[in-house]
Amino acid sequence: MRVRRMRRLVVSMAAMLAGMLPQMPAARSQATQAPEAPHSAAYSTRSQQAYTLPPDKLAKAIELSRIRNILSITGLVWGLVFLWLMLATRAWAELERRVERISSRRWVQGMAFFAAYLSIATLAGMPLDWISELYERKYGISIEGWGSWLGDLGKAVGLTLAIGVPVMLLFHWIVRRAPRRYWLGAWVATLPILALLTFIEPLVVPLFFKQEPLAKNHAALVTRLETVVARTGINIPPDRMYLVKASAKFTGINAFVAGMGATKRYVMWDTATDRLADDEVLFIFGHESGHYVLDHIAKGFALSAVGLFFVYWGCAALAGWMVRRFGAGWGATELASRTGFMVLLFSISMASFLLGPLSNAVSRHFEHQADVYGQEAIHGLVPDPGKTAVAAFNALGESWLDDPNPSPFIEFWLYDHPSEQHRAEFAAHYDPWKDGGHGKFFKN
């Protein structure tokens, strides 16, 4: 349903490898409640109307959403400012001069330079991460201890260095070897790297959370999920359904599909199994199945490939102009230098900032399609698919204290999912089976 810290790690690494400053939005959660039966009073209340909150939680949601939005926008702007400041103050040029003293071997110099860059970038972003975590705790969203939080940060940095440094060495080598057409070579190299990151994404999860087969303690639920599998035809057998023990750190509701090929799987947080009715879990599973059945991963990859082709081409021209115009002041004598390479990263970061809303719009479209697919996938398996979907969205939004009425601009610029209000409102009125009709994706 949502992309949280474990998934943001892989996404941010992919963005970094494309030349962008890593962004690590904080995960969100809330205190765990007692399990609910499928037809409990809480489920009945959740399913009656679109996403709303009681007055006390509404006030908290509005305030927390405002803080999150400020931090998100600040983080995006700070990523650009940070790279510019390091260029304008000749910090990258000084770093390049110092690593050249370490060894006469270029690859050793490059490893030291890019490791330092990634470490400095992480330190530059830590204050915003820390402030975000403080507010998530203040509003009862995060329960992770500071030791665990720092440990997770250390693991994320280690993964970023282990993967990012060699890849940046590769990209810099491409720039040096093909000064006129390097952007094309970098684009070709990026595609298998992004595919590899998608493949290994599920393997990262156990580094941050305890994980076990979903059937271990939820055999009956898995049996019901298999009825959805039978309808959708998706290849996710019980041995690829996992439960993440997220309640030790977060208590928000979350579930997602990840990986491709041999690593493809369905992952659900234990907070979801503890707090959602089985019917709601079926809807969530149907939603996630829709991402695979509707080829959202393949389509997203294809769109990224096309988009990156033009981004790399345009940013190569922009970076070349910036080196000619500002290179002397920045210490970037040529684009093939390591400081010149940082100019290229700066140009790609600017493109990422400007194209973020477009990427989010595509993501929101895919999520809406998955919502429709999920509602149709459980038709006939639950008494009322619309009420079930509304109940799931209400539980999801309340667990993260999402604002029921976000600013249209904020939703346009920052949201990679439709707001819970829009999702719940659509679900409440979506009934293609009325008067003998059929759904968009299922004809029965």
N, C-alpha and C positions, 0 to 999 in steps of 0.2 A: 504493500500500500504506500509506503514511503521510503525514501532513501535516508538512512541514518548513518551514524559515524562509520561503521564498518564499510559501508558502500561508498561513502564520501571519500574514504581513504584511497580506494582504487581510482575513483573518478578524479580526485585531486592529483594523484600521481600521473594519470593519463594527461591531464591538463598541463602539468608541469613538464612532462616529456615533450609536449607540443610547444613549450616555451613560455608557459604562463606561471605566474607566481602562485604557489599552492594556496588553496583556500580550504579550510577545514571547519565548516559550520558545526556548531556543537549539537550533540544529540539532545533529545528532550524526553522527559518522562514525568510520571507522577506516582503517588503512593498507590500500592496495590490494594484492590478491594477484594471482598470475598467472591468466590465463584458464583455465577448466576445460572439458574436452570433455564432451559430454552423458553419457557413460558412464564418467567418470573415477572414480578411487578415492575422491576427496573427495565427489563426488556420491553414490556408493554408500553411503558412511558416513553422510552427512546424511540419506539417505532411509530409514534402517533403524529409526529410533526418533524419538519426540517430542522436543521441544526440550530439549537438555541441553548442558552446557559442560564442558570438561576442568577439573580442579581449579584450575589457575592462573587461567584466565579466569573461573571461577565466583566465586572470591574477589573479583576485580576488579569483576565485574558486580554482586555484592551490595553492595559498598562504594559503587560509583558510583551505583547505583540509590537507595541511601539518601541520598546527597548530592543527587541530582536531586529526590527527593521533598521533602526539607527545603527546597530552594530554591523548588520549585513552590508548596508550601503557604505559605512565607514571602512569596512574591510575591503570592499571592492576599490574604493578610491585610494585607500592607503597602499594597496598593492601597487598601483601605478606610481604614486608619489614616492614610495620607497625606492623603486627601481630608478626613477628620475634623480632622486637625491644622491643615490650612490654613483650615478654617472656625473652629475653636475659637480659634486665634490671631489671627483677623480678617485673615489674610493676603489672602484673596480680596477682602474689603471694602477693604483698603488698595490692592490692585491696581486695583480698580474706580475708586477715588478718583483714582488717578494717571493712568489712561488717559483720564479725563474732562478732564484738563488738556491732552491732546495736540491735540484738535480738538473743535469743537462739533458735528461730524457723528456721529451715532450709529453709522453703519456703520464709520467709521474707529475709533471707540472699541471697537466690538465686535471688529474684526479684531485690534487690538492686544491686547485682553483674552484672546481665545481662543488666539491665537498664543502668548502668554506662558504660558497654562495648559498647552498641549500641550508646550511646551518644558520647563517646570518638571517636568511629569509624567515626561517622558523622562529628565531628569537625575536625578530621584528614583529611577527604576528602574535606572539604569546600574550602580550597585554590584553588584546581584544578577546582572545580565547579565555583568558582568566576572568575578565569582566563578565563574559557570557556565562561562564560556569557559576560565578557568584550569583547572578540573577536567577539562573535555573534552580539553584539551591534555595534561594530566598523564597521563590514561589512554589516550592515543594515539587519541583520537577526532577531534579537530579538527587540521587542518594549515594553516588559514588564517593568513596573516600579520596582525600587529596593524594595519598600515596598511590592508589590505583590510577587516579587521573594522570599523575605524572608518569607512572609506568606505561600507561597506554600511549602517552605522548612520546615517550622514549622509543617504544616499539614502532610507532608511526614514522618517527625520524629515521630509525634504523632501516626500515623498509624503503623509505624514500631515498636514502643514501645508497643502499645496496643496488637498487634498480636505476635510480636517477643518474648517478655519476657515470656509469658505463654508457648509458644511452646518450647523455649530453656529450661525452667524449666522441661517440659515433657521429652525432649531428655536427659537432665542431669540425671533425675530420672531413665530413662531406662539404662543409662550407669552404674549407681550405683547398680541397682537391678539385672542386668544381665551382670556382668563383662566379661564373656567369649563370649556371643552371643548378646551383646548389639547392634552391627551393624545390625543384622537381625531385632531386635525390632525397631530400629530407621528407618530402611527402610520401614517396615510395617506401621509405624506411618506417614512417609513422604507422602505416596501415597494419603490418604484422604485429607491431608492438601493441597497438590498441586491441587487436584480436587476442594477443597473449594475455593482456591484463584482464580482459573479459573472462578468459578461460580460467585464470588463477584466482579470480575474485573470491569464490567460495572458500578457497583454501586459506584465505587470510582470516576468515571469521574466527576459527579456533584460537588464534593468537590473542584475541581480545575477549572472547566469551567462551564459557563452557558450552559444549554442544553434545547432543545425544539424539538417537533416532526418535522420531515423533511417536512411533508405535510402542516405545518402551513403557510409557505411562499413559498413553492415550490410544490404545488399540481400537476402541469403539469409534473414536473420532476418525482414525485412519480408514476404517471400514466405510464410513460415510463419505470421506473424501474420495475413495475409489469409485463411488457412484458418479461423482463429477468427472473423474478421469475417464470413465467409460463414455460419458456424453461428449467430452471434448476431444478424446483421442490423443491427448498429450502424453508423451512418454516420461512420466514422473511416477515410477512405482514406489511402493512404501519404503524401500531401502534408500530412496532419494528424498525422503521427507524428514526434515530435521527440526528439533526443538532447541532454541538457544536460551540459556539461562540468563536472560538479560535483567531479571529482577534484582540481581545482586548489585547492579549499577544504576539501572534506569527502571522506571515502572510505567512508561508509556506503552501503548499498543502498537505493534508493528509486525509486518510480514512482508516477504518479498521472494521473488525468484531470482536466481543468479546462475552465472556460468553458461557454458555451451558445450555441446558434445558430451564427453564423459563426465564433466563436472556440473552438468545442468541439474538443478535441485530446487526444492521448495523449502523455505526457511520461515519458521514462525517463532516469535518471542513467547516465552512462557507467560508473560503478562497477558497476552492475547488469549491463550488457552484457559487461563484462570478467570478472566473477566468477561469473555464473550460467550454468548450462547452458541451451541454447535451450528445452528442455522446461519449465524453471522460468519462463523469460520468458513462454512461452505461458500458463502458469497465471496469472501476474501480470496479463497483458493480459486474460485472461478475467475475473479478479476485477474489474479496473477497468472493463471493459465492462459488467459486471453493475450497476455504479452507475447507468449510463445506461439500460440495458434495464429495470431494476427501478424506474426513476423516482425514485431516491434524492434527486437534486438538487431535483426538483419537490416531492417529499414533504417534504424537509427545509425547503424554502422555505415550504410551506403550514403545517407545524407551527410554524415560527418566527413566521409571521404571526399565527397564533392565539395563541401564547404571548405575543408582544409586546403584543397587544391587552390582555390581562389584566395583564401586567407594567406597562404604561404607566398603565393605569387605577388599579391598586393603588398604584403609586409616586407618582402624582399626589396621591392622598389622604395618603400617608405624608409626602411633601415638604411639603404644606400644613400638616400637623400640626407638623412639625419647625420650620417658619418661625414658626408661632404660639408654639411652646413655647421654642425656642432662638434665634429670629431676632434678638432684641435683642442677645444676647450675641455672636452671630456677625456682626453688621452686615448681616444680610439683612432689610431693612425690608419687602420684599414678594417674592413668588416671581418676579414679572416683572423684578426687578432682576437684574443679572449675578451678584451673590453669591447671590441666591435661586435662580438657574438652577443654580449649583454645588450647592446643596442638593438639587435635583432629580437631578443627576448622582450625587450621593452615595447617594440612595435607590435609583436604578437599579443602581448598583454593588453594593449590598447584595443586591438581588434576584438579580443575576447570580451572586454568590458562592453564595447558597443554592440556586439552581436549576442550578448547574453539574453536579452529579451526574446530574440528570435529562437534561440535554442530552447528557452523555457516554453515558448508558445508551441513548438513541436512536441515537447514533452507533455504539456497539458492536453494536447489533442490525443496523443497516445493513451494517456490516463483516462480520458473520457471514453474512448473506444473500449478500453478494458473494463470500465464501469458498466457499460452497456452489455458487454459480453458476459461479465460476471452475473449480472441480473438475469440474463437469458439462460445462462448455464444452469442455474438452480431452479428454473421454472419447472414445476412438477415435482421437485424434490423437497420444497418447503411450502407451507401454506400460502404465503404471500411474499413473492420476491421483492416487491417494492418496499414493504414495511421492513423486511429483513435488511435490505441495503441501507435504508434510512437509519435503522438502529445501529448498524455497523459504523456509519459515518458519524453519528452523534457520539458514540463511544470513543471513536478515534479522536474527534475534535476536542472533546472534553478532557481526554487523557493528556493532551498536550497543551491545554488551555489556548486553543486557537481562537482568534477573533472571529465571531460569527459574521461580521460585516467589514471585511478589510477594504482599504482604499483600492479602487480600480487600478490606480497607477502602481501601487505596491504589488498587487497581484500580477499585473502585466510585466513588471520589471524583475521581480524576485521569485515568484512562485513557479516551481516546476510541476506542481499539481494544481488542479482547480481548487478553489477554496472549498472547505467542507460545506459551507452554506449552499454553494452552487451545485455541488455533487448531491447533497441530500435533497435539494429542491427538485432536481431532475429525476432522481430515483423515485421520489414520491408521486410523480406524475407520469412516469414511464409505464405504460400498460399496452403494449402492442397486441396482446392477446384478446383485448376487448372486442366483442362482436365477431369472434372467430378469426381474428387476425393472427399474425405470427411475427416473430422477432426479426431483427436485421441479420443476425448471424446463425440463428437456428430456425428452421422452418416448421418446427413442431412445438 
